[in-house]
Amino acid sequence: SSPHGNENSHRNAALEAEVNGNWTPQEKALHEARLKAKAKRRVRKSSSRSESLSESLSGELADGDSYSSKGKVPVPNDRKSRTGKGRGLPKKGGAGGKGVWGAAGMVYEVEEPDVKDPNYDEVAQGDTVYATVVPEVDERELEKTVNPIVREYFEHGDTKEVQMLLKELNLGHHKYEFSSLAVSLSLEGKASHRELTSRLLRDLVGKVLSESDMARAFDKILKELPDLMLDTPEAPQMLGQFIARAIADHALPMAFLDRYKGKVDCDHARAALDRAAVLLSMKREMVRLDNVWGVGGGLRPVKHLVKEMNFLLKEYLVSGEVKEAERCLRDLEVPHFHHELVYEAVVMVLESKGDTAVKMCKLLQAFWKIGLITVDQMNRGFQRVYDELPEINLDVPHAHSIMESFTDLCYQESVITKQLRDSCPSRGRKRFVSEGDGGLIKN
């Protein structure tokens, strides 16, 4: 038999098997794959997709699976709609896609707010104003925020910088506590810190704080006074000076002390208020109690130091507190200038009446015993008065007699030496009343 005869016999057998439906599953799958590949090759070669071609292909694929509901064979990268609708143009005109805002050259117009938009706010329409919103400082974080500002102020002393920092903070209804925290910190520091704090309170009123805020701050400090005394035993006296200085600087209302009359149960708070009342009861010409803290020492002019010592002595005559006078003198930090205190004390004795001589002798005696005023400073102060006694006598006719009695009193109390007492200048001309008067000096 020839090869051609064998090939024809195989084809006939295959056709008979196809007709009879006796293909094995493997043969049937292979046949379908061949038909699909053949159909794809025909689509690639054809540039048109006529209906006749689709029908012929659908006839050949009758025994295979269809690729679409319409019987059409898909073309790779086809951008046409497969629903059979549309004009055959690309989707969105080529403007869609990932990361694409729109077609090239497209300009968007400003959209008007839609009333039906759930985010539409009729009140908010109009000019948009952008503002920086500073959250209010929490009460628990207030002390951590304020303490660095106050401590830094103690270094540079610039009140305007503190004002700027406070305006940047949103202290809310706790802003009055800044004053109370500043005063509490200064009580633990030096006299210079307390002076700086008094100036700060004066400059903040009317710009950052009001008088009512300052009053609330001092009300709070008066309530916390027993706790402050654990670290600073002299807190009542210092707080009294703060109150007096603030009232004199118009940082506190004048009626602040009147609100507490007869209404204070705490002894420490009463002591602080009494201290402030004593300072404010001094001469009215003192508009401000600038020297209440005695700050500056040798860095201040001599005239200012003289004014501070004069104030110290006048305060002592009113209150009679030796300890407070001692503290004020130590805070001046001018031991080389203590002779001025002795001089001013003796001149006050010559120019005043009553028990001033006894009080001054008691004060000088206390300073002498604790070594605050040395022998040299005591002698120098008395000697200055001796040298100026003739001029003083023009204003005080009995200056010599008063001086002699005062030096005798100081010698008896061991304040001055015998040599200093004997060097006291005597009266130029003594006149006696009459014979038998016992040598009394005529007044």
Salt bridges, closest charged atoms under 4 A:
GLU7 OE2 - ARG11 NH2 3.14
GLU60 OE2 - ARG42 NH1 2.54
GLU136 OE2 - HIS173 ND1 3.32
ASP138 OD2 - ARG140 NE 2.86
GLU161 OE1 - HIS156 NE2 3.78
GLU177 OE2 - HIS174 ND1 3.37
GLU177 OE1 - LYS220 NZ 3.21
GLU195 OE2 - ARG199 NE 3.05
GLU195 OE1 - ARG245 NH1 3.00
ASP203 OD1 - ARG202 NE 3.31
ASP213 OD2 - LYS175 NZ 3.78
ASP219 OD2 - ARG259 NH2 3.00
GLU224 OE2 - LYS220 NZ 4.00
ASP249 OD2 - ARG245 NE 2.93
ASP249 OD1 - ARG288 NE 3.68
ASP258 OD1 - LYS261 NZ 3.52
ASP267 OD1 - ARG270 NH1 2.77
ASP290 OD1 - ARG245 NH2 3.80
GLU308 OE2 - ARG300 NH1 2.88
GLU308 OE2 - HIS304 NE2 3.29
GLU315 OE2 - ARG275 NH1 2.09
GLU324 OE2 - ARG275 NH2 2.61
GLU324 OE2 - ARG327 NH2 2.39
GLU326 OE2 - ARG330 NE 3.18
ASP331 OD2 - ARG327 NH1 2.81
GLU340 OE1 - ARG384 NH1 2.84
ASP422 OD2 - LYS418 NZ 3.02
ASP422 OD1 - ARG421 NH2 3.11
